[in-house]
């Protein structure tokens, strides 16, 4: 419930227009919606500043649509469904034609919050080690943008040709938060961490040959970084990196 809705409910209770049981039911019913396959958290926007985000992988297209429709009615912020296939998007769009799809990020979204002010002086920079890391980077970038941030990216600037990274040094030093996305041995995060006094969020990806163990090698490398100020999210978790970067970026 918003503060205005709470005040209105309390005033009605005070006037005797609602009894105690009705007031309790109203509070509960506005905090989440119980569906046959989900309990949609409508209070999350108030608590965290953004509506509940749907993880679409493993859900049916009908479930994704049902949750999105519920969120659209009961929230004001931007909507997101991550790890969504084109098939699920086509199904959703037939009922919600305003929804959009980012093919690279595999994300269904609705950019509807016109009150968002993206501050170019507080920029999130996204760097990838290779071109193969772009899908994860796209998820991070789309997430950070929808959460109200100015975002910029440079792709394919890994340590195998480190001069490519140094060409972007002015942008690295200007950025407020940096997301570094790398597979293989994941060395790029440590290098970037040593070039900036800003927080670095490292994202290991499942890109690499057999001994990379689907991203485990990069994850362990990033966790053992000798550069101070490097934090690490889960393998391929572009969404988590985008949210964390946004929270840091909005701190003043």
N, C-alpha and C positions, 0 to 999 in steps of 0.2 A: 504494500500500500504506500502511496505517496503521503507526504506530510499533510497535504490538503485533504486527502481522503480520510486520514486518521482523525483530523480535527472535526470533519463533518460527521463522522461516525460517533465520536465522543459527544459532540453537541446533541445529536439525536438521542443518544443514550441518556444524557443529562436531562433532556426535555421529556423523557419517558416514551419517546417514539420507538425505541428499541429496548427490549429487555436484555438481561445479561446473556442468556443463551443465544439470542439473535446476534448480539454484538460479537460473541466468540465465534459463531459460525461465519460471520462476515469477514472477520480477520483471517480465519483459516482458509476460507474459499478464495480470498484474494491473494494469498501467499503462494499457492500452487494449485494446479488443476490435475485431478486424477483421471487418467485415461486408461483403457484396457491394457496398454503396452508401455505407458510412461506416466510419470508424475512431473508435469512441466513446472519448473521453478520460476514463477512469475515475480518473485521477490528478489531475484538475483540482480536485476537492473538497479534496484535501489541499493543493494549491498555492495555491488562491485562496479556499478556504472555502465554495465552492458548487459543486454538480455542473454539468457542461456544460449549457448552455442551447441548445435547438434553435431555429433559425430556420426556421419551417415553410414560409414562402413559397417556392415552387419545388420543394418536396419533395412526393412523393406521400403519400397518407394511409397507405399501407402502410409507407413509410419512416419517417414520423413515429411510428407505433405501434411499429415495431421498435426504434427508438432509445429511446423512452420505456420500453419494457419492459426493455431492457438497463440503463438508468440506474436503474430502480426496484430491480432485483436487486442492483446493485453499489454503490449509494450510500445515504447516510442522510439527506441534506438534501432541501429542497423541490425539486420538479421544475417546469420551465417550457418551454413551446413558444410562441414569439412569432409574430406575424403569421399566426395560424392561422384558417382559415375554420370556420364552423359545420359544414360537411360533414365536415371532417377531425376535428373534435371528436366528432361523432356516431359516426364510425367508431372512434375511439380508445375512447370510452366503452363501446362494445359489448364490448370486450375488457378494459377497465380501468375498471369502473364507479365507482371512487373518484375518478377525475379530474374536475376542475371546469372551467368555462369562463367567462371574462369577456368578454361580448359587445362592450363598448365598447373594451376594450384589445386585443381579438382574441387572447386568450391562453388556452391550455390550461395548467392548472397543478394541482399537488398540494401543499397546505399540510400537511405531515406531520411537520415538525420541532418537537416539543413542547418542546424545550429552549430555544427562542428566547425571550429576554427583551427586549421592546421598551421602551426607556427613554423615557418621556414628557418627561423633562427635556432630551433630545437629539432634537429633532423636526425632520423634514424638511418644509418647507412648499413646496407647489406652487401656482403662480399662472399663470393663463392670461389672455391679452389678450382672447380672445373665446370664445364658445360653440363655434365651429367647431374650436377647438384641443383640445377635450375628449378625443377619441380618443387623441391623443398623450400628453396628461396622464394618462389612465387607464393607459396602458402604463407610464409612469414611476412612477405611484403603486403599481400592483400589483407592479412589480419591486422597488421600495424596501421595500414591506411584506414580501414573501416573503424578502428578504435581511435581515430582522430589525430593521426600523426603525418607529418611530412616525411616521405620516405624516398630514398635514392638507392640505386644498386650499381655494382660493377661485377660482372661475371668473368669467370675463367682467368683468375689472377693468382693461381696457386704457386707453391714454392718451386715447382719444376722450372719456372721461368720467373724468378722473383722480381726481375726488373719491371714486369707488368704491374706488380703490386706497388712498387715505389712510384710509378707514374701517377698513382692516385693518393699519394701522401698528403697533399693539401686537403682533400676531402676527408681523409681519415682523421686528421688533426682537427678538423672543423666540426665533425659529427658529435652529437650529444650522447648517442648510444650506438654501438656497433654490433651487428650480428654477423658472425663468421660461420660459413657453412662448408664443410669439407668431408669427403670420404677418404678412401685409401688409408694413409697413416695419420691424417688429421692435423698435420703440422702447422697449417696456416693460422690457426687460432693463437698459438704461442707467439708466432712472428708478429701478428697484429697487436697482441697484448703488450708486446715490448715497444710498440711505436706510439702508444697513446696513453693519456691519463684518464680516458673515459672508460666506463664499464663495457666489457666485451662479453657477449653471450655466444657461446660456441654450440654449434649444432652438428653432431656427427651424422653422416649419412651412410646408408647401406651400399654405397657405390664402392666397388673394388673387387679384386680377384679373391681367390679362395681363402687365403690367410687373413683377409680383412674381417672374416667371420660376420658378414652382413652388417658391418658398422661397429662391431665390438672393438676392433683394433683402434679405430678413430676415437671411440668413446673413452677408452682407457688412456689413450694418448692425451686427450683434452683434459681429462680429470687429473692427470699428472703434469699438467703444464707448469713450467718454471716461471711463467710470466704472471705477475700479480694482477688481480682484478679480472680474471677470466672465470666465468661461471659456465656450467654445462647443463643442457637439457637432454632429453632422451633422443635416441636414434630416430632420425627423420621427423622430428617434432618441430616443424616450422611454425605451427600454430602456437605452441607453448613459448617459443622464442619471441614471436611477434607480440604476444600478450605481455610477457615480462618486459620487453623493451618499451612497450607503451607505458606501462606503470612507472618505470624508471623515468621515462621521458617527460611524464606529466608532473613529476615532483618538482616543486619550486622552493 
